[in-house]
């Protein structure tokens, strides 16, 4: 059962690291812990026969996006979260409203658990339905991406161009042209 | 072999953690990180269902989600830098007026 052990190890690592991301007051630690969570998710992708997605996850998320976050955290140099007075006196912090919200969250969790318990086909192991069809083939992935999804792919390039121009305009100092 | 709903439960837990982060944290950078956690939870669902159905569409849409996440991070961080220049704060409650 090495497969099951690996799954629970990686899933537990991802969940614990993500929970710690939320728990940190210093955003620097949050960014570094999120890289751990993304690496664990990449391991889960490899288990799901998606090695190319796993590599893209490491290169794009852990490599590019998280470095961008680290740069901004160091650039702004405001590590500690400031808890001001109007933060503690926020209207949503009143105990009655907080308890009502907690009750709604509990109801939502019960509903989701009930719905997941009622679906029986999900008990079957992932991948047993297709007899191990080649979903891990990068060649097949590229063929589908540039054939059926060619328009979406081209639209993505426009999206990235717009995001790049927008980021440059937004981060520019006022008064410069 | 791992049943599909184990992946779905892991994904649901990650998404819940991300949602809790958006609501609980008082730091714009941590809020953006929580959004990244939510996007990754959805990616895991897509890849697991793609493996379940035996086609590559789940992986294809994961690439598009990653691209959108990269664009969102770039624009979001630029907005954070612009806001920090004005207010010297990363607390989202400090930015309550649309114009100053």
Interface residues (C-beta under 8 A of the other chain):
Chain A: X3 X4 X7 X11 X14 X15 X18 X19 X21 X22 X24 X27 X30 X31 X34 X37 X38 X41 X44 X45 X47 X48 X49 X50 X52 X53 X56 X57 X60 X61 X64 X65 X68 X69 X72 X73 X75 X76 X78 X81 X82 X83 X84 X86 X87 X90 X112 X116 X119 X122 X123 X124 X125 X126 X127 X128 X129 X130 X133 X135 X137 X140 X141 X144 X145 X149 X152 X156 X159 X160 X162 X163 X164 X166 X167 X168 X170 X171 X173
Chain B: X1 X2 X3 X4 X5 X6 X7 X8 X9 X10 X12 X13 X14 X17 X18 X20 X21 X24 X25 X26 X27 X29 X30 X32 X33 X34 X36 X37 X40 X43 X44 X47 X48 X50 X51 X52 X53 X54 X55 X56 X57 X59 X60 X62 X63 X64 X66 X67 X68 X69 X70 X71 X72 X73 X74 X75 X77 X78 X79 X80 X81 X82 X84 X85 X88 X89 X90 X91 X93
